[in-house]
Amino acid sequence: MISLLSHLSYVAITAPDVEASVEFYKNEVGLTEVARKDGSVYLRCWGDYYAYSVVVAPGDEPTLQTMAWRTTSPEALEEAVRRIEEAGVEGEWFDGYQIGRAYRFTGPFGHSMTLHWDVVRHRSEPHVASIYPDRPEKRSKIAGAPRQLDHVTIAASDVDGFAKWYNEVLGFRIMARTVLDQAPISVFSVLTTNEKSHDLGVVLDGSTRPGRINHYAFWVDTHEELLIAADTLMERDIPIEYGPSIHGIGEQTFLYYREPSSMRIELNTGGYRNYVPDWQPNTWKPSLGSSNLYRNGAMPMSMTESFPAADGPTATEEGVPTELQDALLNPYTQHG
């Protein structure tokens, strides 16, 4: 398969209180507001090259409105759409804000994805223009502000099925998966469109609501910046949900926290690059340190919560089947 997609270009989320979320992104995360249109607010990281990185739209609850991916060429956009529709999924063409002609579809597990080639590149005003030609703007003055958008992790009822569809239809490389120690149940997988360990993740969802998101992530340049961000969050009474630590899968240093809508944000850095075109994904177990490389602590139960809130009789409030929670969150107890 030819390379169809190049990278994640922006995420659009909803929030019950748009202004509260926007102020948080500006004052605590370090994003810049660039536009407002039809009730939505467009924000960007200081190092992203396009017009915006995150869109916050009004909604009754925190959700993923869409995740957008830039294709590798205009021809790749047409080919991607052909393959999506050949797979039995019908989307629609539209004229997107600052991305021109774009195609939006809902995948088989209920997640909205937007594909586009055209972009408007960011042009900084003189007072924020960087002295370095390759930087689109000066580094943010806010401690730990991310350079750029990094990845999105969604929730789906069939982890392997989700990965298989996006691999076969759009060419995402499957990089790794996690299977429980106690049972052959896939609970996590990572995919990528480029050399990163992942720019799309999927966690097991036991709820009956399709199209949910677990988190999305920003990138900071160094491990030290991430630690400074953690310190700054604590000083401002913003709880850290998980981390800082290192994921086994991908080997990124990570930090999770929440914005006012309750949407989960990750900061990450480090990790490895993988250029192998015929990479064969390895299978991890939680006991090997898939989520925590050091294997010295369990992931908090709150991390199983995805957005919007779960529903249905077979799911817990967090959306993970009750019988899987102990195995997923406390994999180290079986080893004493």
PyMOL commands that set and color helices and strands:
alter all, ss='L'
color gray80, all
select helices_A, chain A and resi 18-29+74-86+126-128+159-170+223-235+286-288+301-304+322-329+333-335
alter helices_A, ss='H'
color red, helices_A
select strands_A, chain A and resi 5-15+32-37+40-44+54-58+63-71+92-96+100-106+112-116+148-156+173-179+186-192+200-204+212-219+240-246+252-258+264-270+282-284
alter strands_A, ss='S'
color yellow, strands_A
deselect
rebuild
show_as cartoon
